[in-house]
Amino acid sequence: MSGMGTTYVQQTAGIVERDYSSGMCDCFQDTSICVMGCVCPCWLLCDISSQLSENSCCLVCCLPWPYGHLLLRTKLRSQNHIQGSICNDYCRVCCCYSCSMCQDAREIKAIRQGMVAGGHTDTTTSTTVGMAAGIVASQPSDEPPSYPGNATMEMKPQHVV
């Protein structure tokens, strides 16, 4: 039951998405990945599959073009909170298969080397709703940021003095 002067605080947590650490056309940023992507793309795709814990080289290479790579790219992007969409992934894979595959391999390498952090949960603000007055305001949160998997929503009654 809410009475006059009761305020409810709702803690919200949003995922902060980031860009890829390298661009689609940055193939020469890592020449070994570039060469493998051009000379033996199936091997690079199998390596990406194994790095993403799929370990299904046969499945990835046997799926009709470009679906094997599309599935892996979407998994990489969603697990590491990289901006984009499935539609965007599809367009990139279809338009420039080798470049997008090399970009994925460079991204995995950067993550494994600790050069890039995955996306994180942002809990720097909380929304306060004044039930009696109908006021909505944003206030800083005293809680440390949490990481994916810890995001929760809770309602805490607070009394206004």
Stockholm file with secondary structure:
# STOCKHOLM 1.0

chainA/1-161         MSGMGTTYVQQTAGIVERDYSSGMCDCFQDTSICVMGCVCPCWLLCDISSQLSENSCCLVCCLPWPYGHLLLRTKLRSQNHIQGSICNDYCRVCCCYSCSMCQDAREIKAIRQGMVAGGHTDTTTSTTVGMAAGIVASQPSDEPPSYPGNATMEMKPQHVV
#=GR chainA/1-161 SS CCCTTEEEEEECCEEECBCCSSCTTCGGGSHHHHHHHHHCHHHHHHHHHHHTTCCCHHHHHHSCTTHHHHHHHHHHHHHTTBSCCHHHHHHHHHHCHHHHHHHHHHHHHHHHTTSSCCCEEECSEEEEEETTTTEEEEEECCSCCCCTTCCCCCEEEEECC
#=GC SS_cons         CCCTTEEEEEECCEEECBCCSSCTTCGGGSHHHHHHHHHCHHHHHHHHHHHTTCCCHHHHHHSCTTHHHHHHHHHHHHHTTBSCCHHHHHHHHHHCHHHHHHHHHHHHHHHHTTSSCCCEEECSEEEEEETTTTEEEEEECCSCCCCTTCCCCCEEEEECC
//
